[in-house]
C-alpha cells in the first residue's frame, strides 16, 4: 500500500510541475537569463546522468569498460566522426 502512496504523490508532483510551467508569464520566458538557462539545463542534466552511469556503481566510484567506451566516444567526437560511429564507440 505504501508504494501506491508514493506513486500518487509522484503523479501529483509531476502534474504540479507541469502546471507551474504553463502558468509562467510569457514576459518571464523572454528574459535573456531564462533563455540561457533553458538552453543549458538539459545539457547539464544529460552530462550528470552520463557521468553517474559511467563512473558509479552503487556508492562506489569505478573505472571499467564503460569509462573506456566514453573515452572512445569523446575521441570520436573530437575527430568529428559521424553520429553512428560515436554511438557505436
MOFENVEN-V971412 format. One record per backbone hydrogen bond with DSSP energy under -0.5 kcal/mol. CO is the residue of the C=O (numbers start at 1). NH is the residue of the N-H. E is the energy in kcal/mol with one decimal. If there is no record, write none. Layout:
# MOFENVEN-V971412
co=CO nh=NH e=E
co=CO nh=NH e=E
This chain:
# MOFENVEN-V971412
co=1 nh=5 e=-1.3
co=2 nh=6 e=-2.1
co=3 nh=7 e=-2.4
co=4 nh=8 e=-2.5
co=5 nh=9 e=-2.5
co=6 nh=10 e=-2.2
co=7 nh=11 e=-2.5
co=8 nh=12 e=-2.4
co=9 nh=13 e=-2.4
co=10 nh=14 e=-2.6
co=11 nh=15 e=-2.4
co=12 nh=16 e=-2.4
co=13 nh=17 e=-2.2
co=14 nh=18 e=-2.3
co=15 nh=19 e=-2.7
co=16 nh=20 e=-2.5
co=17 nh=21 e=-2.0
co=18 nh=22 e=-1.7
co=19 nh=23 e=-1.4
co=21 nh=24 e=-0.6
co=25 nh=28 e=-0.8
co=25 nh=29 e=-1.2
co=26 nh=30 e=-1.0
co=28 nh=31 e=-1.1
co=31 nh=35 e=-2.1
co=32 nh=36 e=-2.5
co=33 nh=37 e=-2.6
co=34 nh=38 e=-2.6
co=35 nh=39 e=-1.5
co=36 nh=40 e=-1.7
co=37 nh=41 e=-2.6
co=38 nh=42 e=-0.6
co=40 nh=44 e=-2.3
co=41 nh=45 e=-2.6
co=42 nh=46 e=-2.4
co=43 nh=47 e=-2.3
co=44 nh=48 e=-2.3
co=45 nh=49 e=-2.4
co=46 nh=50 e=-2.5
co=47 nh=51 e=-2.5
co=48 nh=52 e=-2.4
co=49 nh=53 e=-2.6
co=50 nh=54 e=-1.8
co=51 nh=55 e=-2.6
co=52 nh=56 e=-1.2
co=55 nh=62 e=-2.3
co=57 nh=59 e=-0.6
co=57 nh=60 e=-1.6
co=60 nh=57 e=-2.5
co=60 nh=62 e=-0.5
co=62 nh=64 e=-0.5
co=64 nh=67 e=-0.8
co=64 nh=68 e=-1.4
co=65 nh=69 e=-2.5
co=66 nh=70 e=-2.2
co=67 nh=71 e=-2.3
co=68 nh=72 e=-2.4
co=69 nh=73 e=-2.2
co=70 nh=74 e=-2.3
co=71 nh=75 e=-2.3
co=72 nh=76 e=-2.2
co=73 nh=77 e=-2.1
co=74 nh=78 e=-2.3
co=75 nh=79 e=-2.1
co=76 nh=81 e=-2.8
co=77 nh=80 e=-1.5
co=82 nh=85 e=-0.6
co=82 nh=86 e=-1.9
co=83 nh=87 e=-2.5
co=84 nh=88 e=-2.2
co=85 nh=89 e=-1.7
